[in-house]
Amino acid sequence: EVLEESKLVKKFLKSLPRTKYIHIVASLEQVLDLNTTGFEDIVGRLKAYEERIGEDSQKEDQGKLMWANETGIFYGFQL
């Protein structure tokens, strides 16, 4: 079965795990016309979202380590 690209885009977005992607999927559905947006465009936007989320979590981890170093406390242990 060959799917139209718009149907493929909609099925793809519905197949994503809700807990991780609900915010970006809702935004894409509101901002874009899914009948004319290409599959590659959607995938590119999701990749950019994942990269940004990854950068944010790395910054959070670095901040926690810097805080732990400054306070001399790391996961409840005195350093």
LUMLO-566394 format. One record per residue: residue in three letters; x, y, z of N, C-alpha, C, O in turn. Coordinates in steps of 0.05 Angstrom, whole numbers, padded with zeros to 5 digits, always signed. Layout:
BEGIN
ALAXYZXYZXYZXYZ...
***
This chain:
BEGIN
GLU+00017-00024+00000+00000+00000+00000+00018+00025+00000+00036+00027+00016VAL+00012+00043-00018+00027+00068-00020+00010+00090-00007-00013+00094-00014LEU+00022+00104+00012+00008+00125+00026+00015+00152+00014+00037+00157+00005GLU-00005+00170+00014+00001+00197+00007+00019+00208+00029+00019+00200+00052GLU+00036+00228+00021+00055+00239+00040+00041+00251+00064+00051+00249+00087SER+00019+00265+00060+00005+00277+00082-00006+00256+00102-00005+00261+00126LYS-00015+00234+00092-00024+00212+00110-00001+00200+00124-00003+00193+00148LEU+00022+00197+00111+00046+00187+00123+00055+00205+00146+00062+00196+00168VAL+00054+00231+00141+00062+00251+00162+00044+00248+00186+00054+00247+00209LYS+00018+00247+00182-00001+00245+00204+00002+00219+00219+00001+00219+00244LYS+00006+00196+00205+00010+00171+00218+00036+00171+00235+00037+00160+00257PHE+00056+00182+00223+00082+00184+00237+00080+00199+00263+00090+00190+00284LEU+00067+00223+00262+00064+00239+00286+00047+00225+00307+00053+00227+00331LYS+00027+00210+00299+00010+00195+00318+00025+00172+00330+00018+00163+00352SER+00045+00161+00316+00060+00138+00326+00081+00144+00346+00092+00127+00359LEU+00088+00170+00348+00110+00178+00367+00101+00175+00396+00077+00178+00402PRO+00119+00167+00414+00112+00165+00442+00102+00191+00453+00115+00212+00452ARG+00078+00191+00464+00065+00216+00474+00080+00230+00496+00082+00254+00496THR+00091+00214+00514+00104+00227+00537+00128+00244+00529+00134+00264+00542LYS+00142+00235+00509+00166+00249+00501+00161+00271+00480+00174+00292+00480TYR+00141+00267+00463+00138+00284+00440+00112+00300+00439+00106+00314+00420ILE+00095+00299+00460+00069+00311+00459+00071+00341+00454+00055+00352+00439HIS+00091+00355+00465+00093+00384+00462+00100+00392+00433+00088+00410+00422ILE+00119+00378+00422+00128+00385+00395+00107+00377+00374+00102+00391+00355VAL+00094+00354+00378+00073+00345+00360+00050+00365+00360+00040+00372+00339ALA+00041+00373+00384+00019+00393+00386+00027+00419+00372+00010+00431+00358SER+00052+00427+00376+00061+00452+00363+00061+00450+00332+00052+00467+00318LEU+00071+00427+00323+00072+00423+00294+00044+00422+00282+00039+00433+00260GLU+00026+00409+00296-00002+00407+00286-00015+00434+00285-00031+00440+00267GLN-00009+00452+00303-00021+00478+00304-00009+00498+00285-00023+00514+00273VAL+00017+00496+00281+00031+00516+00264+00033+00508+00235+00031+00526+00217LEU+00036+00483+00229+00039+00474+00201+00014+00464+00189-00004+00454+00203ASP+00012+00465+00163-00010+00452+00148+00001+00424+00141+00017+00421+00123LEU-00009+00404+00156+00002+00377+00153-00006+00365+00126+00005+00344+00118ASN-00025+00377+00112-00032+00367+00085-00011+00375+00064-00010+00362+00043THR+00005+00395+00070+00025+00404+00050+00053+00401+00061+00072+00405+00045THR+00057+00395+00086+00084+00393+00097+00095+00365+00091+00082+00345+00095GLY+00120+00365+00081+00133+00340+00073+00143+00324+00097+00148+00335+00119PHE+00145+00298+00092+00155+00280+00113+00183+00287+00122+00189+00287+00146GLU+00201+00294+00103+00228+00301+00110+00229+00327+00127+00246+00329+00144ASP+00211+00345+00121+00210+00370+00137+00202+00363+00166+00215+00374+00185ILE+00183+00346+00170+00175+00338+00197+00198+00324+00212+00203+00330+00235VAL+00211+00305+00198+00233+00291+00210+00256+00310+00217+00268+00308+00239GLY+00261+00329+00200+00282+00349+00206+00275+00366+00230+00293+00372+00247ARG+00250+00374+00233+00241+00389+00256+00244+00373+00282+00252+00383+00303LEU+00237+00347+00280+00239+00330+00304+00268+00326+00312+00275+00325+00336LYS+00286+00323+00292+00314+00320+00298+00325+00345+00312+00340+00343+00331ALA+00317+00368+00302+00325+00394+00314+00315+00395+00343+00330+00404+00361TYR+00291+00386+00348+00279+00386+00375+00295+00368+00393+00302+00376+00415GLU+00302+00344+00383+00317+00325+00400+00345+00336+00406+00355+00333+00429GLU+00358+00349+00387+00384+00361+00392+00382+00383+00413+00399+00384+00431ARG+00362+00399+00411+00358+00421+00431+00353+00409+00459+00364+00419+00478ILE+00336+00389+00460+00330+00376+00486+00356+00364+00497+00361+00366+00521GLY+00372+00351+00480+00397+00339+00489+00416+00360+00499+00430+00356+00520GLU+00418+00383+00486+00435+00405+00495+00426+00415+00522+00442+00420+00540ASP+00400+00418+00526+00389+00428+00551+00396+00409+00574+00403+00418+00596SER+00393+00383+00569+00398+00364+00591+00428+00363+00597+00436+00359+00620GLN+00445+00367+00577+00474+00368+00582+00481+00393+00599+00497+00391+00617LYS+00468+00415+00593+00473+00440+00608+00464+00436+00637+00477+00445+00656GLU+00441+00423+00641+00431+00418+00668+00450+00400+00683+00456+00406+00707ASP+00460+00379+00670+00480+00361+00684+00505+00376+00691+00516+00373+00713GLN+00515+00393+00672+00539+00409+00678+00534+00428+00701+00552+00431+00718GLY+00511+00440+00702+00504+00459+00724+00503+00444+00750+00513+00455+00771LYS+00492+00420+00751+00491+00405+00775+00519+00398+00785+00525+00399+00809LEU+00537+00390+00766+00564+00383+00774+00579+00408+00784+00594+00406+00803MET+00575+00431+00771+00588+00455+00780+00578+00463+00808+00594+00470+00825TRP+00552+00460+00813+00541+00466+00839+00552+00447+00860+00559+00455+00882ALA+00554+00421+00853+00565+00402+00871+00594+00408+00878+00602+00405+00901ASN+00609+00417+00858+00637+00424+00863+00639+00448+00881+00656+00449+00898GLU+00622+00468+00876+00623+00493+00892+00615+00488+00921+00627+00499+00940THR+00596+00471+00926+00586+00466+00953+00601+00444+00967+00600+00442+00991GLY+00616+00428+00952+00630+00406+00964+00612+00383+00970+00620+00364+00984ILE+00588+00383+00960+00569+00362+00964+00562+00349+00937+00556+00363+00918PHE+00563+00323+00936+00557+00309+00911+00539+00286+00918+00547+00267+00932TYR+00515+00287+00909+00495+00266+00914+00493+00259+00944+00491+00236+00951GLY+00493+00280+00960+00489+00276+00989+00514+00269+01004+00513+00266+01029PHE+00537+00267+00990+00562+00260+01004+00579+00285+01006+00581+00301+00987GLN+00591+00289+01029+00609+00312+01033+00635+00306+01019+00647+00285+01023LEU+00645+00325+01002+00670+00320+00988+00693+00333+01003+00716+00332+00994
***
